[in-house]
Amino acid sequence: ILFWALAMILDDGIYILYMHSLLTRREILTFLSLGVFPIAAFVLQYIFPGLKLIFVAALLCFIIFFMEIHVQQAAVLQEKERQLEKMNLSIIVSQLQPHFLYNALTNIRVLTTQDPSAAKEAIGNFSRYLRGNMESLTNMEPIHFEQELEHIKTYLALEGMRFDDKFTVEYNIEESDFFIPALSIQPLVENAVKHGVGMLKGKGKIIISSYSDELNFYITIEDDGVGFDVNELRKRTQEIENEKNTLGLFAIKHRLYDMVRGSVQIQSNIGSGTKVTVTVPRA
């Protein structure tokens, strides 16, 4: 027993000397205790033969070891939550784009003289859009899909003014009783508008659907816009991570997975449009 304790201390000592710059004080003490306790128990047991401390020392070593594992796992979880909150905030901030706010206010200003009734409705939509984004700043929990859907409708009403009804929207909502991260679908719809139907010379169409089966809930956003090369999109994954015009696609995928174990699949063909499918497993 003494031999193994000494061997453990020697091994821990070498490890600590090699990794001391990366280890915390708590971790150093943990490694040392794995050898010190057995030696101390052996010495006391040698001085006082009646004492049976070696098993107590072994138990203490196991307890300390598993406590250290628990502490490290908690630290990893805390860091993961911090990263998730950072992603949430980055997506919310990306939605408050100055050019979008400016265009919306400019369109409302024009409507105040041309169509006061429409201007009043637009101001209501603009207010609801801002409120939805602001509420998401303090809501880091998944929200009901209906709440996200209302935010999508508000956004599309504002973009309808900007694009002068260049596109139509069709809703096929069969399932709505489930939860998703806030602002996880609206940015995907925004991509369909700006990089899909918004790039067409003629009029386009966006179809938003939701349905379910025994395993999952599904949300699809389809457009008949210009489309793109999906293979090229995969090749540029690292670039997409940092591009503003993707509206945080990388962050959206990770938030969906981290918060509801959801996933995103993208199908697109140049000249025929794009289909995005969000899958959310049933609890």
TILO-778091 format. One record per atom (N, C-alpha, C): x, y, z; residue in one letter. Coordinates in steps of 0.05 Angstrom, whole numbers, padded with zeros to 5 digits, always signed. Example, Ala and Ser with C-alpha at 12.3 -4.5 7.8 and 13.67 -1.06 7.14 Angstrom:
+00264-00114+00156a+00246-00090+00156a+00264-00066+00156a+00257-00045+00142s+00273-00021+00143s+00258+00001+00157s
END
This chain:
+00017-00024+00000i+00000+00000+00000i+00017+00025+00000i+00039+00024+00017l+00057+00047+00019l+00070+00052-00009l+00077+00030-00022f+00090+00032-00048f+00072+00047-00068f+00046+00038-00069w+00028+00050-00088w+00022+00080-00081w+00021+00086-00055a+00017+00114-00046a+00040+00131-00055a+00065+00121-00051l+00088+00136-00059l+00090+00139-00089l+00082+00118-00103a+00082+00119-00132a+00061+00140-00142a+00039+00141-00128m+00018+00160-00135m+00027+00189-00131m+00040+00193-00108i+00050+00220-00102i+00071+00228-00122i+00089+00209-00129l+00110+00215-00149l+00097+00222-00176l+00077+00206-00184d+00063+00211-00209d+00049+00238-00209d+00035+00243-00186d+00021+00269-00184d+00040+00292-00184d+00063+00288-00170g+00083+00310-00169g+00094+00317-00197g+00100+00296-00213i+00109+00301-00240i+00088+00315-00257i+00063+00306-00254y+00041+00318-00269y+00037+00347-00261y+00038+00352-00235i+00034+00380-00225i+00057+00398-00235i+00082+00388-00234l+00104+00404-00244l+00101+00411-00274l+00091+00391-00289y+00089+00395-00318y+00065+00413-00325y+00043+00410-00309m+00018+00425-00316m+00011+00447-00296m+00030+00455-00279h+00024+00474-00258h+00012+00500-00268h+00021+00509-00292s+00011+00534-00302s-00019+00533-00311s-00028+00508-00316l-00056+00505-00325l-00075+00495-00303l-00064+00487-00280l-00080+00477-00258l-00087+00499-00238l-00111+00497-00227t-00119+00515-00205t-00107+00504-00179t-00108+00521-00158r-00098+00513-00132r-00115+00489-00122r-00141+00489-00127r-00158+00468-00118r-00151+00441-00131r-00144+00443-00157e-00137+00418-00171e-00110+00407-00162e-00091+00425-00156i-00065+00416-00145i-00069+00401-00118i-00085+00414-00101l-00090+00401-00074l-00104+00374-00077l-00122+00373-00097t-00137+00347-00102t-00117+00325-00110t-00099+00331-00129f-00080+00311-00137f-00061+00303-00114f-00052+00322-00098l-00035+00315-00076l-00048+00298-00055l-00074+00304-00050s-00088+00289-00029s-00091+00260-00036s-00092+00253-00062l-00095+00225-00070l-00071+00208-00061l-00048+00221-00056g-00025+00206-00046g-00019+00211-00017g-00025+00236-00008v-00019+00243+00020v-00036+00228+00040v-00062+00226+00034f-00080+00212+00053f-00072+00183+00058f-00067+00167+00036p-00059+00139+00041p-00033+00137+00057p-00013+00155+00052i+00012+00154+00067i+00007+00161+00096i-00008+00182+00101a-00014+00190+00128a-00029+00168+00143a-00048+00154+00129a-00062+00132+00142a-00044+00109+00148a-00025+00104+00130f-00006+00082+00134f+00012+00088+00158f+00022+00112+00160v+00040+00120+00182v+00025+00118+00209v+00001+00128+00210l-00015+00127+00235l-00021+00098+00242l-00027+00082+00222q-00034+00054+00227q-00009+00039+00236q+00015+00048+00227y+00039+00035+00235y+00046+00042+00265y+00040+00068+00272i+00045+00077+00300i+00025+00065+00319i-00001+00064+00309f-00022+00053+00326f-00034+00029+00311f-00023+00006+00315p-00031-00018+00300p-00061-00024+00302p-00074-00015+00323g-00102-00021+00326g-00120-00006+00307g-00110+00016+00296l-00126+00033+00278l-00127+00021+00250l-00150+00022+00237k-00153+00013+00210k-00161+00037+00193k-00141+00054+00186l-00146+00079+00173l-00142+00078+00143l-00129+00058+00133i-00123+00057+00104i-00149+00057+00087i-00169+00043+00097f-00194+00042+00082f-00209+00069+00083f-00207+00082+00107v-00218+00109+00110v-00204+00128+00090v-00177+00126+00089a-00162+00143+00070a-00171+00139+00041a-00174+00113+00034a-00182+00106+00007a-00210+00118+00001a-00228+00117+00021l-00255+00128+00018l-00253+00158+00014l-00237+00171+00030l-00233+00200+00027l-00223+00208+00000l-00204+00192-00010c-00192+00198-00037c-00214+00196-00058c-00231+00175-00056f-00253+00172-00076f-00272+00195-00074f-00279+00204-00049i-00297+00226-00046i-00286+00252-00058i-00261+00257-00052i-00248+00281-00062i-00247+00281-00093i-00240+00257-00103f-00237+00254-00132f-00264+00260-00146f-00285+00247-00136f-00312+00251-00149f-00323+00279-00144f-00316+00292-00121m-00323+00320-00117m-00310+00338-00137m-00285+00332-00143e-00270+00348-00163e-00283+00345-00191e-00291+00320-00197i-00305+00316-00223i-00331+00332-00224i-00345+00331-00202h-00371+00346-00201h-00366+00376-00204h-00346+00387-00191v-00340+00415-00193v-00333+00423-00222v-00317+00406-00234q-00309+00412-00262q-00332+00411-00281q-00350+00391-00277q-00374+00389-00294q-00392+00413-00290q-00394+00423-00265a-00410+00447-00260a-00398+00471-00274a-00372+00473-00274a-00358+00495-00287a-00363+00494-00317a-00361+00470-00328v-00366+00467-00357v-00395+00475-00364v-00414+00467-00348l-00442+00474-00352l-00446+00504-00350l-00434+00516-00331q-00436+00545-00327q-00425+00560-00351q-00402+00551-00362e-00390+00563-00385e-00408+00559-00410e-00420+00536-00411k-00438+00530-00434k-00463+00549-00433k-00473+00553-00409e-00496+00571-00406e-00488+00600-00413e-00463+00608-00405r-00454+00634-00411r-00451+00638-00442r-00441+00618-00455q-00439+00619-00484q-00466+00621-00498q-00486+00606-00486l-00513+00606-00497l-00525+00634-00494l-00522+00646-00471e-00532+00673-00466e-00519+00693-00485e-00493+00689-00491k-00479+00706-00509k-00491+00704-00537k-00497+00679-00545m-00509+00674-00571m-00537+00687-00573m-00552+00684-00551n-00579+00696-00550n-00577+00726-00555n-00559+00738-00540l-00556+00767-00542l-00547+00776-00570l-00528+00761-00582s-00518+00768-00608s-00540+00767-00629s-00558+00747-00627i-00580+00745-00646i-00600+00768-00642i-00606+00774-00617i-00625+00796-00611i-00614+00822-00621i-00588+00827-00616v-00576+00852-00625v-00576+00854-00656v-00571+00831-00668s-00570+00830-00698s-00597+00837-00710s-00619+00831-00695q-00645+00837-00705q-00652+00867-00703q-00638+00882-00686l-00643+00911-00684l-00624+00925-00703l-00627+00919-00729q-00609+00930-00749q-00618+00959-00755q-00599+00978-00755p-00606+01006-00760p-00620+01010-00787p-00611+00996-00808h-00623+01001-00834h-00652+00991-00835h-00658+00969-00820f-00686+00960-00820f-00703+00980-00805f-00694+00989-00782l-00709+01009-00766l-00713+01035-00783l-00692+01043-00796y-00694+01068-00812y-00714+01064-00835y-00713+01042-00849n-00731+01037-00871n-00760+01036-00861n-00764+01023-00838a-00791+01021-00828a-00802+01048-00820a-00786+01065-00807l-00795+01092-00800l-00799+01109-00824l-00782+01106-00844t-00786+01122-00869t-00812+01115-00883t-00818+01089-00884n-00843+01080-00896n-00867+01090-00880n-00865+01090-00854i-00887+01100-00837i-00891+01130-00842i-00869+01145-00844r-00871+01173-00849r-00886+01179-00875r-00880+01164-00896v-00893+01168-00922v-00923+01162-00919v-00929+01140-00904l-00957+01132-00901l-00974+01153-00886l-00961+01168-00868t-00976+01188-00852t-00990+01209-00869t-00978+01214-00893t-00991+01233-00911t-01008+01220-00933t-00999+01196-00941q-01013+01182-00963q-01037+01165-00953q-01033+01152-00930d-01054+01134-00920d-01052+01133-00889d-01064+01153-00875p-01062+01154-00846p-01071+01129-00832p-01091+01115-00843s-01101+01091-00830s-01080+01069-00831s-01067+01066-00855a-01045+01046-00857a-01021+01054-00840a-01016+01080-00837a-00994+01089-00820a-00999+01082-00791a-01024+01084-00782k-01031+01077-00755k-01026+01047-00750k-01034+01031-00770e-01030+01002-00767e-01000+00995-00767e-00985+01009-00784a-00956+01005-00786a-00942+01012-00760a-00950+01034-00748i-00939+01042-00722i-00944+01021-00701i-00968+01009-00702g-00974+00987-00683g-00956+00963-00687g-00952+00956-00713n-00934+00934-00719n-00905+00939-00711n-00896+00964-00716f-00869+00972-00709f-00865+00970-00678f-00885+00979-00664s-00884+00978-00634s-00883+00950-00624s-00899+00932-00636r-00899+00904-00628r-00873+00890-00635r-00862+00898-00658y-00836+00886-00666y-00814+00893-00646y-00813+00919-00639l-00792+00928-00619l-00797+00915-00592l-00822+00913-00584r-00828+00901-00557r-00820+00872-00557r-00825+00858-00579g-00817+00829-00581g-00788+00825-00578g-00772+00843-00591n-00743+00841-00589n-00733+00848-00561n-00745+00869-00549m-00737+00877-00522m-00743+00856-00501m-00766+00843-00504e-00774+00823-00485e-00755+00799-00487e-00744+00794-00510s-00726+00771-00514s-00699+00776-00500s-00693+00801-00495l-00668+00807-00480l-00668+00796-00452l-00691+00795-00440t-00693+00785-00412t-00705+00757-00411t-00712+00745-00433n-00724+00719-00434n-00705+00699-00447n-00690+00684-00430m-00671+00665-00441m-00682+00637-00441m-00708+00634-00435e-00721+00608-00436e-00736+00604-00462e-00741+00579-00470p-00757+00575-00494p-00785+00588-00492p-00796+00597-00514i-00822+00610-00514i-00841+00592-00530i-00867+00597-00527h-00887+00583-00542h-00885+00590-00571h-00889+00571-00589f-00886+00576-00617f-00905+00597-00627f-00929+00599-00616e-00948+00619-00624e-00937+00647-00619e-00922+00650-00598q-00910+00676-00592q-00889+00684-00614q-00873+00665-00622e-00854+00669-00644e-00868+00675-00670e-00890+00661-00674l-00906+00664-00699l-00917+00692-00701l-00927+00703-00679e-00937+00730-00678e-00915+00750-00685e-00891+00745-00675h-00869+00763-00681h-00862+00761-00711h-00864+00737-00722i-00859+00734-00751i-00879+00750-00767i-00904+00748-00760k-00925+00762-00775k-00921+00792-00773k-00913+00802-00750t-00907+00831-00747t-00884+00839-00765t-00863+00823-00764y-00840+00829-00781y-00847+00830-00811y-00862+00810-00820l-00870+00808-00848l-00888+00831-00856l-00905+00840-00838a-00922+00864-00844a-00905+00888-00849a-00884+00892-00833l-00866+00915-00837l-00850+00912-00863l-00840+00888-00869e-00825+00884-00893e-00843+00886-00918e-00869+00880-00915g-00887+00883-00937g-00889+00912-00946g-00886+00931-00927m-00885+00959-00935m-00860+00966-00950m-00838+00955-00941r-00812+00961-00953r-00810+00950-00981r-00820+00926-00985f-00818+00913-01012f-00843+00918-01029f-00861+00935-01019d-00885+00943-01034d-00901+00919-01043d-00906+00900-01024d-00921+00876-01030d-00910+00860-01053d-00883+00858-01053k-00870+00843-01074k-00872+00813-01070k-00881+00805-01046f-00884+00777-01040f-00910+00772-01024f-00920+00748-01026t-00943+00740-01010t-00934+00719-00990t-00950+00716-00969v-00943+00697-00948v-00967+00678-00943v-00961+00653-00942e-00981+00632-00936e-00974+00617-00910e-00993+00614-00893y-00989+00601-00867y-01004+00574-00867y-00990+00552-00862n-01002+00526-00859n-00995+00516-00831n-01008+00526-00811i-01001+00520-00783i-01020+00497-00773i-01008+00473-00771e-01024+00450-00761e-01017+00444-00732e-00994+00453-00723e-00985+00447-00696e-00972+00472-00684e-00980+00480-00660s-00969+00503-00647s-00963+00500-00618s-00970+00476-00607d-00967+00472-00578d-00940+00460-00571d-00919+00476-00575f-00892+00468-00568f-00875+00493-00564f-00851+00489-00555f-00834+00512-00548f-00808+00512-00564f-00798+00536-00570i-00774+00541-00585i-00759+00564-00573i-00733+00567-00578p-00719+00591-00569p-00730+00616-00582p-00731+00638-00567a-00740+00663-00578a-00722+00672-00601a-00734+00683-00622l-00720+00693-00645l-00703+00671-00659l-00714+00647-00660s-00700+00626-00674s-00712+00620-00702s-00737+00628-00706i-00751+00624-00732i-00752+00650-00748i-00756+00672-00734q-00759+00698-00748q-00734+00705-00765q-00710+00700-00755p-00687+00706-00772p-00686+00689-00798p-00696+00664-00796l-00697+00647-00819l-00717+00657-00840l-00739+00668-00830v-00759+00680-00847v-00747+00705-00860v-00731+00720-00844e-00718+00744-00854e-00699+00737-00877e-00685+00715-00875n-00667+00706-00896n-00683+00700-00922n-00707+00688-00918a-00724+00682-00941a-00733+00707-00955a-00737+00728-00940v-00746+00754-00952v-00722+00767-00966v-00701+00771-00951k-00679+00787-00962k-00662+00773-00983k-00658+00747-00979h-00640+00733-00997h-00655+00713-01015h-00681+00713-01013g-00698+00696-01029g-00716+00712-01048g-00740+00717-01039v-00760+00731-01055v-00752+00760-01060v-00737+00772-01041g-00729+00800-01044g-00710+00804-01067g-00697+00783-01077m-00678+00785-01099m-00691+00779-01126m-00717+00772-01126l-00731+00766-01151l-00738+00792-01166l-00740+00790-01192k-00749+00813-01208k-00780+00815-01206k-00793+00792-01204g-00822+00792-01202g-00831+00787-01173g-00855+00777-01171k-00867+00773-01145k-00861+00745-01135k-00856+00742-01109g-00850+00716-01097g-00869+00707-01076g-00864+00684-01065k-00882+00673-01045k-00866+00659-01023k-00875+00663-00998i-00863+00649-00975i-00885+00633-00962i-00878+00608-00956i-00898+00590-00942i-00886+00582-00915i-00900+00587-00894i-00891+00580-00867i-00910+00558-00856i-00899+00535-00850s-00916+00513-00841s-00906+00501-00815s-00924+00488-00801s-00916+00473-00777s-00933+00448-00775s-00921+00426-00767y-00936+00400-00765y-00920+00383-00746y-00929+00359-00741s-00915+00341-00722s-00920+00312-00729s-00904+00295-00718d-00909+00266-00719d-00904+00255-00691d-00901+00230-00688e-00899+00218-00661e-00873+00226-00647e-00853+00234-00662l-00826+00240-00650l-00820+00269-00648l-00828+00285-00668n-00819+00312-00670n-00841+00332-00678n-00834+00357-00673f-00849+00380-00684f-00832+00391-00707f-00845+00401-00728y-00830+00411-00751y-00841+00439-00759y-00822+00456-00766i-00829+00482-00777i-00814+00485-00803i-00828+00493-00824t-00814+00496-00850t-00819+00525-00860t-00798+00536-00872i-00800+00562-00885i-00791+00558-00914i-00810+00561-00933e-00804+00556-00961e-00808+00582-00976e-00790+00586-00995d-00794+00609-01013d-00787+00601-01042d-00798+00615-01061d-00792+00610-01089d-00774+00631-01100d-00754+00639-01083g-00736+00660-01091g-00713+00650-01108g-00690+00665-01107v-00668+00659-01125v-00653+00634-01117v-00654+00625-01092g-00640+00601-01084g-00610+00605-01083g-00596+00584-01075f-00567+00585-01073f-00556+00557-01073f-00529+00555-01075d-00516+00529-01076d-00510+00520-01047d-00525+00499-01039v-00522+00489-01011v-00494+00478-01006v-00482+00466-01026n-00455+00455-01023n-00435+00477-01018n-00439+00500-01031e-00421+00523-01026e-00426+00534-00998e-00451+00532-00989l-00457+00541-00961l-00442+00525-00941l-00441+00498-00945r-00427+00481-00927r-00397+00487-00927r-00386+00493-00950k-00357+00498-00952k-00350+00524-00937k-00369+00542-00935r-00363+00568-00923r-00374+00570-00894r-00376+00547-00881t-00388+00547-00854t-00373+00566-00835t-00347+00566-00836q-00332+00584-00817q-00337+00613-00824q-00339+00620-00849e-00344+00647-00857e-00372+00656-00849e-00391+00637-00853i-00419+00643-00847i-00422+00650-00817i-00406+00638-00801e-00407+00642-00772e-00404+00672-00766e-00389+00687-00782n-00384+00714-00776n-00398+00735-00794n-00413+00725-00813e-00425+00743-00832e-00452+00754-00821e-00455+00780-00824k-00480+00792-00814k-00504+00784-00830k-00500+00780-00857n-00523+00774-00874n-00534+00746-00870n-00522+00729-00853t-00533+00703-00847t-00551+00705-00823t-00552+00728-00809l-00569+00732-00786l-00564+00711-00765l-00538+00705-00761g-00531+00687-00739g-00540+00658-00743g-00538+00648-00768l-00547+00620-00773l-00532+00600-00755l-00506+00604-00752f-00491+00586-00735f-00501+00587-00706f-00506+00611-00696a-00516+00614-00669a-00544+00603-00666a-00561+00606-00686i-00588+00596-00685i-00588+00565-00683i-00571+00553-00698k-00569+00523-00697k-00561+00514-00669k-00541+00528-00658h-00531+00520-00632h-00552+00525-00610h-00566+00547-00611r-00587+00554-00591r-00609+00534-00593r-00617+00527-00617l-00639+00507-00620l-00630+00480-00608l-00605+00472-00612y-00596+00446-00601y-00593+00448-00571y-00581+00469-00561d-00575+00471-00533d-00600+00475-00516d-00620+00489-00527m-00644+00495-00511m-00667+00475-00514m-00670+00463-00538v-00692+00445-00543v-00684+00420-00558v-00657+00416-00561r-00646+00394-00577r-00657+00394-00606r-00661+00418-00616g-00671+00421-00643g-00649+00421-00664g-00657+00420-00689s-00637+00420-00711s-00649+00436-00735s-00631+00444-00753v-00639+00459-00777v-00628+00445-00802v-00645+00441-00822q-00636+00430-00848q-00644+00450-00870q-00625+00453-00889i-00630+00473-00910i-00628+00459-00937i-00649+00463-00953q-00649+00453-00981q-00653+00476-00999q-00637+00478-01020s-00639+00501-01038s-00628+00494-01066s-00640+00506-01086n-00631+00503-01113n-00631+00530-01126n-00610+00537-01140i-00608+00563-01153i-00630+00565-01174i-00645+00587-01171g-00667+00592-01190g-00694+00581-01182g-00695+00564-01162s-00721+00552-01155s-00729+00556-01125s-00712+00568-01109g-00720+00574-01082g-00706+00557-01060g-00715+00561-01036t-00702+00549-01012t-00723+00539-00993t-00716+00517-00979k-00734+00506-00959k-00716+00501-00934k-00725+00513-00912v-00711+00508-00886v-00730+00493-00868v-00720+00471-00856t-00736+00455-00838t-00724+00455-00810t-00739+00464-00791v-00731+00463-00763v-00745+00440-00749v-00729+00422-00737t-00740+00399-00723t-00736+00402-00693t-00758+00399-00678v-00757+00401-00649v-00768+00375-00637v-00751+00358-00624p-00761+00333-00613p-00782+00338-00591p-00801+00319-00590r-00820+00320-00568r-00806+00315-00542r-00816+00326-00520a-00803+00322-00494a-00804+00293-00486a
END
